[in-house]
Amino acid sequence: MAILLEKRVHLPHELIIEILLRLPVKTLLRCKCVCKTWLSLISNPDFATRHFQLAASPTDRLVVITHNYPCKFLSIDFDAPLNHPSAYASLNFDFLTRGCAEIGGSCRGFLFLHISTDFYIWNPSTGFHKQIPASPITIHGSSMSMWDFSMFMYGFGYDSLRDDYLVVFGYYLHSDSSSIDFEIFSLRDNKWKLIPGDSLLPYASSGLCFEVGLFLNGALYWHVVNHEISKDVIIAFDLEEMVITEIRLPDEFCHPIDHNLMVFGGLIGVWFREMDTFSLWVMQDNEGHSSWTKTLVFDILPALWFCPVCLTNCGDIVGTNNSDRLVKINNKGQLLEEHRSDHICYSYRSQMVVYTESLFSLPGDTEQA
């Protein structure tokens, strides 16, 4: 009688770690249920950092707040076909007890959300969230209308030197335009601090009442107007050095119909549309306007009214059109896909931001909320 012996394969612990480090976040969250050893390993902050740095193909997704009733948070795989059901997943935001949030920035898998004076940091991948105290600026301004603010800038970023996440506000009031101040909340210190910004005196909003900063490589970027030279410029706020750098826009930029900043291939880009022409410029470094390179230019139908949001791995561009729909075009401006849904409205009030899935928690927090 033949006896079958079970053959077990024992992998070295170091090899198991290397395999796990290359799995997507969604799979790793399931792997936590395999055994206590894996639970402890995957929950370790050092593992989360190594996974974020070493992942073979980091998963970028688009998170959307739809302001049609009822309000929804959607996570979208923008590399997948837009009309495929698997590309969309609803996110649980039960911790938001009132209203519908606005997005104030994205960084290392976290989103900064605010509802009036309620502020939250949220990792949509893990569900981790934390409420932070209201800014003294907001408390002071809560009795004012939004029109009392000549500028109000939001930003959310990461200081790698201190392993610290920072929420940044910048503003001045119509009644006192002598200077613009930054108010910064440190997640590590758990407190707000004021940084006087007299050097920001010549700057004001480029048109929006609330400007959301774009975080990249340790700095927050805003598109503003320099009144001293009467030109639109970009300002970069270094979160480690706490200094401001002004960056001139391409010489061809001259009050276009529509425009905004975006990340293109890991670099800061600015797109603008004039009549039926769409242009995208990318900045190779931060030394000035001479570093701008025109990367894309194509004719586009005025009826499309395309506003880009992100770039797919294949080089296509995802954005919105004037029919409140999510669309995908190629680098020649040709419409490839249009997401058709009777239940989702990507209107101008909808907010979209790209985030990279991560296992991170915040400094000082070891468990998910």
C-alpha positions as CSV (number, residue, x, y, z in Angstrom):
1,M,0.0,0.0,0.0
2,A,1.5,3.2,-1.1
3,I,1.9,5.9,1.5
4,L,1.7,9.5,0.2
5,L,3.9,11.8,2.2
6,E,3.0,15.5,2.3
7,K,5.8,17.6,1.0
8,R,6.1,21.0,2.6
9,V,8.2,23.8,1.2
10,H,9.8,26.1,3.8
11,L,10.8,29.5,2.4
12,P,13.3,31.6,4.3
13,H,11.7,34.5,6.2
14,E,13.7,37.0,4.3
15,L,12.4,35.7,1.0
16,I,8.8,35.8,2.3
17,I,9.3,39.5,3.1
18,E,10.7,40.2,-0.3
19,I,7.6,38.5,-1.9
20,L,5.2,40.4,0.3
21,L,6.8,43.7,-0.4
22,R,5.9,43.3,-4.1
23,L,2.2,42.6,-3.6
24,P,-0.5,45.3,-4.0
25,V,-2.0,46.9,-0.9
26,K,-5.4,45.2,-1.4
27,T,-3.7,41.8,-1.4
28,L,-1.6,42.6,1.6
29,L,-4.6,43.7,3.7
30,R,-6.0,40.2,3.1
31,C,-2.7,38.6,3.9
32,K,-2.9,40.1,7.4
33,C,-5.5,37.4,8.2
34,V,-3.2,34.5,7.3
35,C,-1.3,34.3,10.6
36,K,-0.1,36.4,13.5
37,T,3.4,36.6,12.1
38,W,2.2,38.1,8.8
39,L,-0.2,40.4,10.7
40,S,2.7,41.8,12.8
41,L,5.0,42.1,9.8
42,I,2.6,43.9,7.4
43,S,1.4,46.2,10.3
44,N,5.0,47.3,11.0
45,P,5.7,50.9,9.9
46,D,9.1,49.9,8.5
47,F,7.4,47.4,6.2
48,A,4.9,50.1,5.0
49,T,7.8,52.4,4.2
50,R,9.8,49.7,2.3
51,H,6.6,48.6,0.4
52,F,6.0,52.2,-0.7
53,Q,9.6,52.6,-1.9
54,L,10.1,49.1,-3.4
55,A,6.8,48.3,-4.9
56,A,7.4,47.0,-8.5
57,S,4.5,49.0,-9.8
58,P,2.9,51.4,-7.3
59,T,-0.9,51.5,-7.7
60,D,-2.2,55.0,-8.5
61,R,-5.9,55.5,-8.4
62,L,-8.3,58.4,-8.8
63,V,-10.5,59.3,-5.8
64,V,-13.6,61.2,-6.7
65,I,-16.2,62.9,-4.5
66,T,-19.5,63.2,-6.4
67,H,-21.7,65.9,-5.2
68,N,-24.9,64.6,-6.7
69,Y,-27.2,63.2,-4.1
70,P,-26.3,61.1,-2.2
71,C,-22.6,62.2,-2.0
72,K,-20.2,59.3,-2.8
73,F,-16.5,58.6,-2.6
74,L,-15.3,56.5,-5.5
75,S,-11.9,55.0,-6.1
76,I,-11.2,54.6,-9.8
77,D,-8.6,52.5,-11.6
78,F,-8.0,55.0,-14.5
79,D,-5.7,52.5,-16.3
80,A,-8.7,50.2,-16.8
81,P,-11.5,50.8,-19.4
82,L,-13.7,53.6,-18.0
83,N,-16.9,51.7,-18.6
84,H,-15.8,48.5,-17.0
85,P,-17.5,47.9,-13.6
86,S,-14.3,46.6,-12.0
87,A,-12.7,50.0,-12.5
88,Y,-14.9,51.5,-9.8
89,A,-15.1,50.9,-6.0
90,S,-17.1,52.7,-3.4
91,L,-15.1,53.9,-0.4
92,N,-16.4,53.8,3.2
93,F,-16.5,57.3,4.8
94,D,-18.7,56.7,7.8
95,F,-16.4,58.7,10.0
96,L,-17.7,61.8,8.2
97,T,-20.8,62.5,10.3
98,R,-22.1,65.6,8.5
99,G,-22.1,67.2,5.0
100,C,-19.8,66.3,2.2
101,A,-16.1,66.8,2.4
102,E,-13.8,68.8,0.1
103,I,-10.4,67.5,-0.8
104,G,-7.5,69.7,0.3
105,G,-4.6,67.6,-1.0
106,S,-3.1,64.2,-1.5
107,C,0.2,62.7,-0.3
108,R,1.7,59.2,0.1
109,G,-1.7,57.6,0.1
110,F,-3.4,60.0,2.4
111,L,-6.0,62.6,1.7
112,F,-6.7,65.8,3.6
113,L,-10.4,66.4,3.9
114,H,-12.3,69.3,5.4
115,I,-16.0,70.0,6.1
116,S,-16.2,73.6,7.3
117,T,-14.0,73.6,10.4
118,D,-13.7,69.8,10.7
119,F,-10.4,68.5,9.3
120,Y,-9.4,64.8,8.6
121,I,-6.5,62.9,7.3
122,W,-7.6,59.6,5.6
123,N,-6.0,56.7,4.0
124,P,-8.7,55.3,1.6
125,S,-6.7,52.0,1.1
126,T,-6.6,51.0,4.7
127,G,-9.5,53.0,6.2
128,F,-7.1,54.7,8.6
129,H,-8.4,58.2,9.5
130,K,-7.6,60.9,12.1
131,Q,-9.3,64.2,12.9
132,I,-7.1,67.1,13.5
133,P,-7.9,70.3,15.5
134,A,-9.2,73.3,13.6
135,S,-6.8,76.0,12.6
136,P,-6.9,79.3,14.5
137,I,-7.2,81.0,11.1
138,T,-10.4,79.0,10.5
139,I,-11.7,79.7,14.0
140,H,-11.0,83.4,13.6
141,G,-12.5,83.4,10.1
142,S,-15.6,81.2,10.9
143,S,-17.7,84.3,11.5
144,M,-16.6,85.7,8.1
145,S,-17.8,84.9,4.6
146,M,-15.5,83.4,2.1
147,W,-15.4,86.7,0.3
148,D,-13.5,88.2,3.2
149,F,-10.5,86.2,2.2
150,S,-8.5,87.7,-0.7
151,M,-6.6,84.4,-0.9
152,F,-7.0,81.0,0.8
153,M,-4.6,78.3,-0.1
154,Y,-4.8,74.7,1.0
155,G,-1.9,72.2,0.9
156,F,-1.0,68.8,2.3
157,G,2.5,67.3,2.1
158,Y,5.3,65.3,3.7
159,D,8.6,66.4,5.3
160,S,10.9,63.5,4.9
161,L,13.6,64.9,7.2
162,R,11.2,64.7,10.2
163,D,8.9,62.0,8.9
164,D,6.1,64.4,9.3
165,Y,2.9,65.2,7.4
166,L,1.9,68.9,7.2
167,V,-1.4,70.7,6.5
168,V,-0.7,74.2,5.1
169,F,-3.0,77.2,4.9
170,G,-2.1,80.5,3.4
171,Y,-4.2,83.7,3.3
172,Y,-4.7,87.4,3.8
173,L,-7.8,89.3,4.5
174,H,-9.3,92.2,2.3
175,S,-9.2,94.3,5.5
176,D,-5.4,93.7,6.0
177,S,-3.5,92.9,2.9
178,S,-0.1,93.9,4.3
179,S,1.1,90.3,4.3
180,I,0.2,86.7,3.6
181,D,0.8,84.3,6.4
182,F,1.2,80.5,6.4
183,E,-0.4,78.4,9.1
184,I,1.0,74.9,9.3
185,F,-0.2,71.9,11.3
186,S,2.4,69.2,12.1
187,L,1.0,65.7,12.6
188,R,4.1,64.7,14.5
189,D,3.9,67.7,16.9
190,N,0.0,67.7,16.8
191,K,-0.2,71.5,16.8
192,W,-0.5,74.5,14.5
193,K,2.3,77.1,14.1
194,L,2.3,80.5,12.3
195,I,5.0,81.3,9.7
196,P,4.8,85.0,8.7
197,G,4.9,85.3,5.0
198,D,5.9,88.9,4.2
199,S,7.8,87.6,1.2
200,L,4.4,86.6,-0.3
201,L,3.1,90.1,-0.4
202,P,2.9,90.5,-4.3
203,Y,0.9,87.3,-4.7
204,A,-2.8,86.7,-4.9
205,S,-5.2,84.0,-6.2
206,S,-5.1,83.3,-9.9
207,G,-8.9,83.2,-10.0
208,L,-10.2,80.5,-7.7
209,C,-11.3,81.4,-4.2
210,F,-9.6,78.4,-2.8
211,E,-6.4,77.1,-4.4
212,V,-5.4,73.4,-3.6
213,G,-1.6,73.0,-3.7
214,L,0.1,70.2,-5.7
215,F,2.6,68.2,-3.7
216,L,5.7,66.8,-5.4
217,N,9.2,66.0,-4.2
218,G,9.0,67.7,-0.9
219,A,7.3,70.9,-2.0
220,L,3.8,72.3,-2.5
221,Y,3.0,74.2,-5.7
222,W,0.3,76.8,-6.3
223,H,-0.5,78.9,-9.4
224,V,-0.9,82.5,-8.3
225,V,-0.6,86.1,-9.7
226,N,2.5,88.3,-9.0
227,H,1.1,91.8,-8.9
228,E,4.5,93.4,-9.0
229,I,5.1,92.1,-12.5
230,S,1.4,91.6,-13.4
231,K,2.0,88.0,-14.4
232,D,0.8,84.5,-13.5
233,V,3.6,82.5,-11.7
234,I,4.0,79.3,-9.7
235,I,5.2,79.4,-6.1
236,A,6.9,76.4,-4.6
237,F,6.9,76.1,-0.8
238,D,9.7,73.7,0.4
239,L,8.3,71.9,3.4
240,E,11.7,71.0,4.8
241,E,13.3,74.5,4.5
242,M,10.1,76.4,4.8
243,V,11.1,78.8,2.0
244,I,9.3,80.1,-1.1
245,T,10.6,79.9,-4.6
246,E,8.9,81.7,-7.5
247,I,8.8,79.9,-10.9
248,R,7.9,81.7,-14.1
249,L,5.4,80.1,-16.4
250,P,6.1,79.5,-20.1
251,D,6.3,82.6,-22.2
252,E,3.3,81.4,-24.3
253,F,1.1,81.5,-21.2
254,C,-1.1,84.5,-21.5
255,H,-4.5,84.4,-19.7
256,P,-5.9,81.3,-21.4
257,I,-9.5,80.2,-21.3
258,D,-8.7,77.5,-18.7
259,H,-5.6,76.2,-17.0
260,N,-4.2,74.2,-14.1
261,L,-1.2,72.4,-12.7
262,M,-0.8,68.7,-12.9
263,V,1.8,66.0,-12.4
264,F,3.1,64.6,-15.8
265,G,5.6,61.8,-15.7
266,G,6.8,62.6,-12.2
267,L,7.3,66.3,-13.1
268,I,5.3,69.5,-12.5
269,G,3.3,70.4,-15.6
270,V,0.9,73.2,-16.5
271,W,-1.8,72.8,-19.1
272,F,-3.8,75.5,-20.7
273,R,-6.5,75.7,-23.4
274,E,-7.1,78.6,-25.8
275,M,-10.1,78.3,-28.0
276,D,-9.6,74.9,-29.7
277,T,-5.9,74.4,-28.8
278,F,-4.7,72.3,-25.8
279,S,-1.1,72.6,-24.6
280,L,0.8,70.9,-21.9
281,W,4.2,72.1,-20.7
282,V,6.5,70.2,-18.3
283,M,9.2,71.7,-16.1
284,Q,12.4,69.8,-16.1
285,D,13.8,71.6,-13.0
286,N,13.1,74.6,-10.8
287,E,15.5,77.0,-12.2
288,G,13.1,79.2,-14.1
289,H,11.0,79.5,-17.3
290,S,13.9,78.3,-19.5
291,S,13.3,74.8,-18.2
292,W,9.8,74.5,-19.6
293,T,9.3,72.0,-22.4
294,K,6.2,71.9,-24.6
295,T,5.3,68.2,-24.2
296,L,1.8,68.0,-25.8
297,V,-0.1,70.3,-28.2
298,F,-3.1,69.3,-30.2
299,D,-6.4,70.7,-31.5
300,I,-9.5,69.8,-29.5
301,L,-13.1,70.2,-30.2
302,P,-14.5,73.2,-28.3
303,A,-17.6,71.1,-27.4
304,L,-15.4,68.7,-25.5
305,W,-14.1,71.3,-23.1
306,F,-11.5,68.9,-21.8
307,C,-10.0,69.4,-18.3
308,P,-7.2,66.9,-17.6
309,V,-6.7,65.2,-14.2
310,C,-4.1,62.5,-14.6
311,L,-2.0,60.4,-17.0
312,T,-2.4,56.7,-17.5
313,N,0.5,54.2,-17.7
314,C,-0.1,54.0,-21.5
315,G,0.3,57.8,-21.9
316,D,-3.5,58.6,-22.3
317,I,-5.0,61.5,-20.4
318,V,-8.0,61.2,-18.1
319,G,-10.2,64.2,-17.4
320,T,-13.7,65.6,-17.5
321,N,-15.8,67.2,-20.3
322,N,-18.5,69.8,-20.3
323,S,-21.1,67.0,-20.1
324,D,-20.0,66.2,-16.6
325,R,-18.5,62.9,-17.6
326,L,-15.2,61.3,-17.1
327,V,-13.3,60.9,-20.4
328,K,-10.0,59.5,-21.7
329,I,-8.2,61.0,-24.7
330,N,-4.9,60.1,-26.4
331,N,-1.9,62.4,-26.9
332,K,-3.4,63.6,-30.2
333,G,-6.5,64.8,-28.6
334,Q,-8.7,62.0,-29.9
335,L,-11.5,60.9,-27.6
336,L,-11.0,57.2,-26.6
337,E,-13.6,56.7,-23.9
338,E,-16.4,58.4,-22.1
339,H,-17.8,57.0,-18.9
340,R,-21.6,56.8,-19.2
341,S,-23.6,56.6,-16.0
342,D,-27.0,57.8,-15.0
343,H,-25.9,57.7,-11.3
344,I,-22.6,59.6,-11.3
345,C,-22.2,63.2,-12.2
346,Y,-18.6,64.5,-12.5
347,S,-19.7,68.1,-12.3
348,Y,-17.5,71.1,-11.7
349,R,-18.4,70.6,-8.0
350,S,-17.0,67.1,-8.0
351,Q,-13.4,66.8,-6.7
352,M,-10.8,64.5,-8.0
353,V,-7.3,63.7,-6.9
354,V,-4.7,61.0,-7.6
355,Y,-3.5,59.0,-4.7
356,T,-1.0,56.1,-4.4
357,E,-2.2,53.2,-2.4
358,S,-0.1,52.7,0.7
359,L,-0.1,51.0,4.1
360,F,1.0,54.1,6.0
361,S,-0.4,55.2,9.3
362,L,0.5,58.6,10.8
363,P,3.3,59.5,13.1
364,G,2.5,58.3,16.6
365,D,-0.3,56.0,15.5
366,T,0.2,52.2,15.4
367,E,-3.3,51.0,14.8
368,Q,-5.9,51.8,12.2
369,A,-9.0,53.7,13.3
